[in-house]
């Protein structure tokens, strides 16, 4: 990849160290102590440990930055312009079921805009990274979004509501509009990796509602730096604020967005 900044190198270091610990727990997944955090949403000791590890590494080197993670209350930084946004284990349900599709997501926000991103899948040894203006990468390979132009050849990713969430009718309606015109829709249960896969050209697009900033902060920069387009499901909304996102390769973006928006 191109010359990484000190901040990006720090993010990569934190992701790799947390990833090694998570792999050990994943290999012992049947022994994990799991507590219910809500309907269909579980948190493990591994989740919290990973966030603590990442926070310690990042905050030791950048003590003035803020920190927003999934598992613990937000830390306001002395420098109000910079904030880490971290999902220590995206795809927790996959992790707890022994499914090898989960990742660590770390983003750095500067004045409300994500400027550096890392998504690390330690099972597959795939490290996705991006910095504003410097492109997107997986390991040492430059990423570009898909070049497909025919909707019938496209594959999209989304999330499906679980455990009584109220957005099931909306999602069913989305699928009713999108499935007839594409080659398939995938639901793999890790939004960060869905966005990384759009950046890598594996998926042609992704949409989902009711997400948190840590689910999508790193991924949206990856898609942009790989040449894709990102917006809210309501046009011109900030996905980090609304929790609703459409991301796709440019050749099919307008048609895809029109289908999602109904």
C-alpha positions in Angstrom: 0.0 0.0 0.0 1.0 3.6 -0.2 3.0 5.4 2.5 0.7 5.2 5.6 0.5 8.0 8.1 1.5 7.5 11.7 -2.2 7.4 12.7 -3.0 4.7 10.2 0.0 2.6 11.3 -1.2 3.0 14.9 -4.7 1.8 13.9 -3.3 -1.2 12.1 -1.1 -2.1 15.1 -4.2 -1.9 17.4 -6.3 -4.0 15.0 -3.7 -6.7 14.7 -3.1 -7.0 18.4 -6.8 -7.2 19.2 -7.3 -9.6 16.3 -4.7 -12.1 17.7 -6.6 -12.2 21.0 -10.0 -12.6 19.3 -8.7 -15.5 17.2 -7.7 -17.3 20.4 -11.2 -16.8 21.8 -12.8 -17.7 18.5 -11.0 -21.0 18.6 -12.5 -21.6 22.1 -15.9 -20.2 21.2 -17.9 -22.9 22.9 -16.3 -21.8 26.2 -17.1 -18.1 26.0 -19.2 -16.6 28.7 -22.0 -14.8 26.9 -24.5 -12.4 28.4 -27.6 -11.1 26.6 -27.4 -7.4 25.7 -30.8 -7.2 24.0 -33.0 -9.2 21.7 -30.9 -10.9 19.1 -27.8 -8.9 20.2 -25.2 -10.5 22.3 -22.0 -9.3 23.8 -19.1 -11.5 24.9 -16.1 -11.1 27.2 -14.1 -11.1 24.0 -16.0 -8.1 22.6 -15.2 -6.0 25.7 -11.6 -7.2 25.9 -11.0 -6.3 22.3 -12.3 -2.8 22.8 -10.2 -2.3 25.9 -7.1 -3.5 24.0 -7.7 -1.1 21.1 -8.6 1.8 23.4 -5.4 1.4 25.5 -3.2 1.3 22.4 -4.8 4.3 20.7 -5.2 6.4 23.8 -1.7 5.8 25.0 -0.3 7.3 21.8 -3.0 9.9 21.2 -4.3 10.8 24.7 -6.1 13.9 23.5 -8.3 12.3 21.0 -11.9 11.3 21.8 -13.0 7.7 21.6 -16.4 6.3 20.6 -16.8 2.5 20.9 -19.6 0.0 21.0 -19.1 -1.5 24.5 -18.2 1.4 26.8 -19.3 5.1 27.3 -17.8 7.6 24.9 -14.7 9.4 26.0 -14.6 13.1 25.1 -11.1 14.2 24.0 -9.2 17.3 24.9 -8.9 17.8 21.2 -12.6 18.1 20.1 -11.7 17.8 16.4 -10.4 14.2 16.5 -12.2 11.1 17.5 -11.6 7.4 17.2 -14.7 5.4 16.2 -14.3 1.7 17.0 -16.3 -1.5 16.6 -14.1 -4.1 18.4 -16.0 -7.1 17.0 -18.4 -6.5 14.1 -20.3 -9.7 13.5 -20.5 -10.7 17.1 -23.4 -13.2 16.4 -21.3 -14.9 13.7 -18.3 -15.0 16.2 -20.4 -16.6 18.9 -21.8 -19.2 16.5 -18.4 -20.2 15.2 -19.0 -18.6 11.8 -15.7 -17.3 10.4 -17.0 -13.9 9.2 -16.3 -11.0 11.6 -13.9 -8.1 11.8 -12.4 -5.2 13.8 -13.3 -1.8 12.5 -11.4 1.4 13.5 -11.9 4.9 12.0 -10.4 8.3 12.8 -12.7 11.2 12.4 -11.4 14.8 12.0 -13.9 17.7 12.2 -16.8 15.3 11.6 -15.3 13.6 8.6 -13.7 10.1 8.5 -10.1 10.5 7.3 -8.5 7.1 8.1 -10.0 3.6 8.2 -9.0 0.1 9.0 -11.2 -3.0 8.8 -9.3 -6.2 9.8 -10.6 -9.8 9.2 -8.1 -11.9 11.2 -9.6 -15.2 10.1 -8.9 -14.5 6.5 -5.9 -12.3 7.1 -7.4 -9.5 5.1 -6.6 -6.0 6.3 -8.6 -3.2 4.5 -7.3 0.3 5.0 -7.8 3.8 3.6 -6.8 7.4 4.1 -8.6 10.4 2.6 -7.1 11.1 -0.7 -4.7 8.1 -0.7 -6.9 5.3 -2.0 -8.2 2.1 -0.5 -6.1 -1.1 0.0 -6.5 -4.7 1.0 -3.1 -5.8 2.4 -0.8 -4.6 -0.5 -3.4 -4.5 -3.2 -5.1 -1.3 -4.4 -8.9 -1.6 -4.3 -11.4 -0.5 -6.9 -15.2 -0.8 -6.8 -16.9 -3.1 -9.3 -17.2 -2.0 -12.9 -20.4 -3.9 -13.7 -23.0 -1.9 -15.5 -25.8 -4.4 -16.0 -28.1 -4.6 -12.9 -28.9 -8.3 -13.6 -25.2 -9.1 -13.1 -24.9 -7.3 -9.7 -24.8 -8.8 -6.2 -25.8 -6.6 -3.2 -25.4 -6.9 0.5 -27.7 -5.8 3.3 -28.7 -6.7 6.9 -31.9 -8.3 7.8 -33.9 -7.2 10.9 -33.8 -9.7 13.8 -35.4 -10.1 17.2 -38.5 -8.1 16.7 -37.0 -5.0 15.2 -39.5 -2.7 13.7 -37.9 -2.2 10.2 -38.8 -5.7 8.9 -41.6 -4.5 6.6 -39.3 -1.9 5.1 -36.6 -4.5 4.4 -39.1 -6.9 2.9 -40.3 -4.1 0.6 -36.7 -3.3 -0.4 -36.0 -7.0 -1.3 -39.2 -7.1 -3.3 -37.9 -4.3 -5.5 -34.2 -5.3 -5.7 -34.2 -9.1 -5.9 -36.0 -9.3 -9.3 -33.4 -7.1 -11.1 -30.1 -8.4 -9.7 -28.0 -11.6 -9.5 -28.5 -11.9 -5.7 -28.6 -10.3 -2.3 -26.3 -11.5 0.5 -26.7 -11.2 4.3 -23.5 -12.1 6.0 -24.0 -10.3 9.3 -21.1 -7.8 9.4 -21.7 -4.4 8.0 -18.1 -3.4 8.2 -17.1 -6.3 5.9 -20.1 -5.6 3.6 -18.7 -2.1 3.0 -15.1 -3.4 2.6 -16.4 -5.9 0.1 -18.1 -3.1 -1.9 -14.7 -1.3 -1.9 -13.0 -4.5 -3.1 -15.5 -5.0 -6.0 -16.9 -8.2 -4.4 -20.3 -6.7 -3.9 -21.7 -4.1 -6.3 -23.5 -2.3 -3.5 -24.8 -2.3 0.1 -27.7 -0.8 2.0 -29.0 -1.0 5.5 -31.0 0.9 8.1 -30.6 1.3 11.9 -26.8 1.1 12.0 -24.5 2.7 14.5 -21.5 5.0 13.7 -19.0 2.3 14.6 -20.7 -0.2 12.1 -20.0 2.0 9.1 -17.4 4.8 9.8 -14.4 2.9 8.5 -16.3 1.2 5.7 -17.7 4.3 4.2 -14.3 5.8 3.7 -13.0 2.6 2.1 -15.9 2.7 -0.5 -15.2 6.4 -1.3 -11.5 5.9 -1.7 -12.1 2.9 -3.9 -14.1 5.1 -6.2 -17.6 4.3 -5.0 -20.5 6.5 -3.9 -22.0 6.7 -0.4 -25.1 8.5 0.8 -27.9 8.2 3.2 -31.1 6.4 2.3 -32.7 9.8 2.5 -30.6 11.7 0.0 -27.9 14.0 1.5 -28.3 12.6 5.0 -25.0 11.9 6.8 -25.0 8.1 7.4 -23.0 8.5 10.6 -25.9 10.5 12.0 -28.9 8.8 10.4 -27.6 5.2 10.6 -29.0 4.6 7.1 -26.6 4.0 4.2 -26.4 3.3 0.5 -23.0 2.5 -1.0 -22.3 1.3 -4.5 -20.1 1.5 -7.5 -20.8 4.5 -9.6 -22.0 2.8 -12.8 -25.1 1.4 -11.1 -25.4 3.7 -8.1 -28.4 5.8 -9.3 -30.4 2.8 -10.3 -29.6 1.0 -7.1 -30.4 4.0 -4.9 -33.7 4.5 -6.7 -34.7 0.9 -5.9 -33.7 1.3 -2.2 -35.5 4.6 -1.9 -38.6 3.1 -3.5 
